[in-house]
């Protein structure tokens, strides 16, 4: 270390005035730049905490941040507040616990205070204010909305209604720009937050005076159409991701692009069907009735005429005649039930009726190396057929080969890697902003230090002439000045050992410069 310091001191003593000034200014500039870079890299990265605040909210937010002891900055003409990026969520949670910022509206915290002795009218008014404030805060969180105010009209609950058409309504004022889908979302958000309020009774107006819900009223089906488009997009993304993840495992990542088009049923169908099958009849009821009737009749006989009657007088007047009759009756009743099938089905909208897919894959390098065009084309077609079958099975599409060609389109073409590389670089930069900032500061400091060292190495001390005494009467050049001029003269005084020692003691640097000059001169003479 001592030798290094001694060399630096010797080097500094050999420098001229201009070189010393230049080196000093450069060193100070490099040191100031390094200190500035270190200070800039250590500065916390500020992130937006709240923007578009009212003066009242700015005052309350700044006071609360100062109580927390967090560094803060103001921007946006005094309406935005910035805090260190690692403290944003912590400060927001702390302020939210205090109900700050209020957002120029009061929410349900209005009921946190005691309301003893407040009339029913004031309670209903406060409830209405709370709903309006909460809805305004919620809508303000949407992307593209800077501020929002909500006005809700809730009819008074009366026992006797003079107008049966009385119903709640709402108006929303928005400062910002919203898409049609966002407008429809705000309508349903407000409608579902107020009892009895319907989406068609919500009006939305922006800061340019445009009624954003007018077109939705003219076409009431648009809300359902928007939902259908969202459903279709979700279905197409699901099938496309399903096929693309499969192909990425087979062909490699980034070697395939898949797009799926889905046609969905948009109508709800109810189907009732009743079928009778006469061949499938069955016995439902069978009744058999048996009736048996027996009858015996006796009739008195007539008196005989003649001698016979006299002979048989003792037997009585005459015999009785008996008549017997039997009657049987059998009835059988059979009831048949005809087989009947009753079908009732309800088909909800949203079912997939047709799927088509377009697939682009990178060419196979083995097919590209094939010299025979016919063989290469055959291999390509076989590869397409194999991929087409895989895609069709993944989509659940069935059919002949010709039908699958119409449904699933597969093409081969080379991919451009530049967009993917640029996107990857941009993603990496966005994820590592802080790391890149610190690395950039260190890199700039190293470059400045390297430039300083290089400049220091290139700096050569001025050649100092050696003054020597000789016995010659004429001047003899011995050394040289920085401009290349010979400016060393010998005097007529004789050279002695004591004189040389005295000169070395007074100016030792002259000896080193003279020796280097002599060595360089001798080398030049020998080379010449």
GIFEN-V525322 format. One line per field, one symbol per residue. burial: b if it has 16 or more other C-alpha atoms within 10 Angstrom, else e. A space follows every 50 residues. Layout:
burial = ???
//
This chain:
burial = eeeeeeeeeeeeebbeeebeeebeeebeebeeebeebeeebeeeebbbbb bbbeeebbeebbebbeeeeeebeeeeeeebbbbbeeebeebbeebeeeeb bbbebbbeeeeeeeeeeeeeeeeeebbbbbbbbbbbbebbeeeeebbbbb bbebeeeeeeeeeeeeebbbbbbbbeebebeebbebbbbbbeebeebbbb bbbbbbeeeeebbeeeeeeeebbeeeebeeebeebbbebbbebbebbeee eeeebbbbbbbbebbeeeeeeeeeeeeeeeeeeeeeeeeeeeeeeeeeee eeeeeeeeeeeeeeeeeeeeeeeeeeeeeeeeeeeeeeeeeeeeeeeeeb beeebbbbbbbbbbeebeeeeeeeebeebbeebbbebbbebbeebebeee eeebbebbbbeeeebeeeeeeeeeeeeeeeeeeeeeeeeebbeebeebbe eeeeeeeeeeeebbbbbbbbeeeeebbbbbeeeeeebbbbbeeeeeeeee eebeeeeebbbebbeebeeeeeeeeeee
//
